[in-house]
Amino acid sequence: MTRTATEDMHNLLTDNPELYEARFPDADRLAGRWTEDCLQRYGSGSRVLDMGCGTGRDAAHLHGSGRTVTGADLSEAMLTHARAHHPGPAYVRADLHGFDLGHNTFDAVVCLDSSLLYCHTNAQLDGFLASCRRALTPGGLLVAEMRNGAYFLGRTDLLDTPTLHEFAWHGTAYRSTTTLTVDRTVQLLRRTRVWTADDGSPPVEQRSAWRLLFPLELRRLLAAHGFEVLDLHDGPGPRTEPPWREGMAPGEATDADRLHVVARLIEPAP
Ligand SMILES: C[S@@+](CC[C@H](N)C(=O)[O-])C[C@H]1O[C@@H](n2cnc3c(N)ncnc32)[C@H](O)[C@@H]1O
């Protein structure tokens, strides 16, 4: 029998951070290096908040680059893992949809691997950006990397067939079958993933969703919250093909399946 883990309750990967790192390895710390490059490009100060920090890999990389980093996530399992395995940053529990980690406390907020898209509704997006505005010092940066909603306009290649993935972890073989669907009414990309493992445990079905955020919609939201867009492009980035490498400049198109944004706070919170 398949167990169903409902959205917002259990997520096999966020409940098992070591499994998450095994499934999505980033041995070269590409995401952290890309983020550091963005921060240096625009002369960011040293205090960084990593919202939706997950296992803490990127937060720890930024810490190792000399920054003073706070990693924040809603998952206690992720935070416990981050404190143990990626020490250096301060790790705190906070909700992307609205957080108060002080006023003018950070020079940059970073939000990587689609964490921002866990803001599903307009109210949640407003809550996130209002919180960033409060947390950032004037001139502070927002650096985010995520799926690109515009990719799904006229393309169905990611929707047509389930994606199968296999990997081994601690002697157990894990298989996942992932199906993506577009829910146009609420502008969400919905994911159903069924996990099986060869250790005799029953299959687990998980449901998750990301906001389908379009580039011009993001521009509009950022402007409404006092931000000026510095870069908005589909690559190169840490999860593009080919991936970003040191020395590569940001692109200008927003057509492919990843979206990268760097924005500066020009109108601080009143
Ligand atoms: C895809 S993971 C990305 C983790 C990390 N940024 C990375 O790039 O490896 C998304 C993370 O967002 C966190 N998350 C989901 N909803 C959240 C919310 N409302 N507030 C804070 N964190 C949230 C999850 O717990 C998870 O760690």
The ligand as an SDF file (V2000), in Angstrom:
LIG
                    3D

 27 29  0  0  0  0  0  0  0  0999 V2000
   14.3370   22.8650   -2.3200 C   0  0  0  0  0  0  0  0  0  0  0  0
   14.8480   23.1690   -0.6790 S   0  0  0  0  0  0  0  0  0  0  0  0
   16.2000   24.3030   -0.9620 C   0  0  0  0  0  0  0  0  0  0  0  0
   17.1650   24.3200    0.1800 C   0  0  0  0  0  0  0  0  0  0  0  0
   18.4060   25.1760   -0.0470 C   0  0  0  0  0  0  0  0  0  0  0  0
   18.0820   26.5730   -0.2830 N   0  0  0  0  0  0  0  0  0  0  0  0
   19.2370   24.6220   -1.1900 C   0  0  0  0  0  0  0  0  0  0  0  0
   19.3900   25.3230   -2.2020 O   0  0  0  0  0  0  0  0  0  0  0  0
   19.7490   23.5010   -1.0590 O   0  0  0  0  0  0  0  0  0  0  0  0
   13.5730   24.2140   -0.0710 C   0  0  0  0  0  0  0  0  0  0  0  0
   13.7060   24.5520    1.3990 C   0  0  0  0  0  0  0  0  0  0  0  0
   12.6740   25.4940    1.7380 O   0  0  0  0  0  0  0  0  0  0  0  0
   12.1790   25.1650    3.0150 C   0  0  0  0  0  0  0  0  0  0  0  0
   10.8470   25.7600    3.1330 N   0  0  0  0  0  0  0  0  0  0  0  0
    9.6860   25.3660    2.5350 C   0  0  0  0  0  0  0  0  0  0  0  0
    8.6820   26.1770    2.8960 N   0  0  0  0  0  0  0  0  0  0  0  0
    9.2080   27.1000    3.7380 C   0  0  0  0  0  0  0  0  0  0  0  0
    8.6720   28.2130    4.4380 C   0  0  0  0  0  0  0  0  0  0  0  0
    7.3850   28.5320    4.3440 N   0  0  0  0  0  0  0  0  0  0  0  0
    9.5100   28.9430    5.2100 N   0  0  0  0  0  0  0  0  0  0  0  0
   10.8230   28.6240    5.3270 C   0  0  0  0  0  0  0  0  0  0  0  0
   11.3900   27.5840    4.6820 N   0  0  0  0  0  0  0  0  0  0  0  0
   10.5900   26.8360    3.8980 C   0  0  0  0  0  0  0  0  0  0  0  0
   12.2020   23.6520    3.0620 C   0  0  0  0  0  0  0  0  0  0  0  0
   12.1970   23.1830    4.3940 O   0  0  0  0  0  0  0  0  0  0  0  0
   13.5200   23.3740    2.3270 C   0  0  0  0  0  0  0  0  0  0  0  0
   14.6010   23.3110    3.2200 O   0  0  0  0  0  0  0  0  0  0  0  0
  1  2  1  0
  2  3  1  0
  2 10  1  0
  3  4  1  0
  4  5  1  0
  5  6  1  0
  5  7  1  0
  7  8  2  0
  7  9  1  0
 10 11  1  0
 11 12  1  0
 11 26  1  0
 12 13  1  0
 13 14  1  0
 13 24  1  0
 14 15  1  0
 14 23  1  0
 15 16  2  0
 16 17  1  0
 17 18  1  0
 17 23  2  0
 18 19  1  0
 18 20  2  0
 20 21  1  0
 21 22  2  0
 22 23  1  0
 24 25  1  0
 24 26  1  0
 26 27  1  0
M  CHG  2   2   1   9  -1
M  END
$$$$
